[in-house]
């Protein structure tokens, strides 16, 4: 009696390649996360050796860096699927549409962050997730007129209803 665990052939080789690529990317993501935590802990130590709280500018810089790294990985994954010769036309079409949607989202967030900063705030981060928009703004105190100004920018530039916008002050 002969047991066959792996079917050999041209189709299986492409599946193996995909598995190796996905496992490799997962390992890179885990290593990146570990290094990020380790480096952030060593960078945030004060002279006394205790871990200090992140300042708001550290928060904004760290968040942007993490977002950029994550988005770059997502774009690399999508590019790998698009350029793979073994990907089906459906996978390539799906990956292309996801890549275009991600680039559009990145552009929208960048424009909104610039407009909010131009309206008098020190810094802002906008995240779009589905139908919702979250705005983290660097301010000592968020007044209702400040919130209305930010909300006006968001509603004017996007088709997002005001009920789906969350404004979070970061001191």
C-alpha positions in Angstrom: 0.0 0.0 0.0 1.5 3.3 -1.1 0.7 6.5 0.8 1.1 9.8 -1.0 1.3 12.8 1.2 2.3 15.4 -1.4 1.2 15.4 -4.9 4.1 16.4 -7.1 3.7 18.4 -10.2 3.7 21.9 -11.6 0.6 23.1 -9.8 1.9 22.0 -6.4 5.2 23.7 -6.8 3.4 27.1 -7.2 1.4 26.4 -4.0 4.6 25.6 -2.2 6.1 28.9 -3.4 3.0 30.7 -2.1 3.3 29.0 1.2 7.0 29.9 1.6 6.3 33.5 0.6 3.5 33.8 3.1 5.5 32.1 5.9 8.5 34.3 5.1 6.3 37.5 5.2 4.8 36.4 8.5 8.2 35.8 10.0 9.3 39.3 8.8 6.2 40.9 10.3 6.9 39.2 13.7 10.6 40.2 13.6 9.6 43.8 12.7 7.1 43.9 15.6 9.7 42.5 18.1 12.3 45.0 16.9 9.8 47.9 17.1 8.9 47.0 20.7 12.5 46.5 21.7 13.7 49.7 20.1 10.8 51.8 21.5 11.5 50.5 25.0 15.2 51.4 24.8 14.5 54.7 23.2 12.0 55.7 25.8 14.2 55.1 28.9 15.2 58.1 30.8 18.5 58.8 32.5 17.3 57.1 35.7 16.6 53.9 33.9 12.8 54.1 34.1 10.5 54.0 31.2 8.9 57.4 30.7 5.5 58.1 29.1 5.5 58.9 25.4 5.0 62.5 24.6 2.4 63.5 22.0 5.1 64.2 19.4 6.6 60.7 20.0 3.1 59.3 19.7 2.5 60.9 16.3 6.0 60.0 15.0 5.7 56.4 16.2 2.2 56.0 14.8 3.2 57.4 11.4 6.3 55.1 11.3 4.2 52.0 12.3 1.5 52.9 9.7 4.1 53.4 7.0 5.8 50.1 7.7 2.5 48.2 7.8 1.3 49.8 4.6 4.6 49.1 2.8 4.2 45.4 3.8 0.7 45.3 2.5 1.8 46.9 -0.8 4.6 44.3 -1.1 2.1 41.5 -0.5 -0.2 42.8 -3.1 2.6 43.4 -5.6 3.8 39.8 -5.0 0.4 38.5 -5.9 0.1 40.8 -8.9 3.5 39.9 -10.4 3.3 36.2 -9.6 3.0 34.1 -12.7 1.1 31.4 -10.8 -1.7 33.7 -9.6 -5.0 33.3 -11.2 -6.6 36.3 -13.0 -9.2 36.6 -10.2 -6.4 36.9 -7.6 -4.6 39.5 -9.7 -7.7 41.5 -10.2 -8.6 41.4 -6.5 -5.0 42.4 -5.5 -5.0 45.2 -8.0 -8.3 46.6 -6.7 -7.2 46.3 -3.1 -3.9 48.1 -4.0 -5.7 50.9 -5.7 -8.1 51.2 -2.7 -5.2 51.3 -0.3 -3.4 54.0 -2.3 -6.6 56.1 -2.5 -7.1 55.7 1.3 -3.5 56.8 1.9 -4.0 59.8 -0.3 -7.3 60.7 1.5 -5.6 60.5 4.9 -2.6 62.5 3.8 -4.8 65.3 2.4 -7.0 65.4 5.5 -4.0 65.5 7.8 -2.6 68.4 5.9 -5.8 70.4 5.9 -6.2 69.9 9.6 -2.7 70.9 10.3 -3.1 74.0 8.1 -6.2 75.0 10.0 -4.1 75.7 13.1 -3.4 72.4 14.8 0.1 71.2 15.6 -0.3 67.7 14.3 -3.1 65.3 13.3 -3.4 61.7 12.2 -6.4 60.5 10.2 -7.3 56.8 9.9 -10.0 55.5 7.6 -11.5 52.2 8.4 -14.5 51.2 6.4 -17.1 53.9 6.7 -15.5 55.5 9.8 -12.8 58.1 10.1 -10.8 58.6 13.3 -8.9 61.9 13.8 -6.3 62.1 16.4 -5.3 65.7 16.9 -2.4 67.2 18.9 -4.0 69.8 21.2 -3.9 70.8 24.9 -7.6 71.1 25.0 -10.2 70.5 22.3 -13.0 73.1 22.3 -16.3 72.6 20.6 -15.3 75.1 17.9 -12.1 73.2 17.2 -14.1 70.0 16.9 -16.5 71.7 14.6 -13.7 73.0 12.4 -12.2 69.5 12.1 -15.6 68.0 11.4 -16.3 70.6 8.7 -13.0 69.7 7.0 -13.7 66.0 7.1 -17.3 66.3 5.9 -16.4 68.8 3.1 -13.6 66.7 1.8 -15.1 63.2 2.1 -18.6 61.7 1.8 -18.3 60.5 5.4 -21.3 61.5 7.5 -20.5 63.4 10.7 -21.9 60.5 12.8 -19.0 58.3 11.5 -16.2 60.7 12.5 -14.5 60.4 15.8 -12.2 63.2 17.0 -9.6 62.2 19.7 -7.5 64.9 21.4 -4.0 63.9 22.2 -2.2 66.1 24.7 
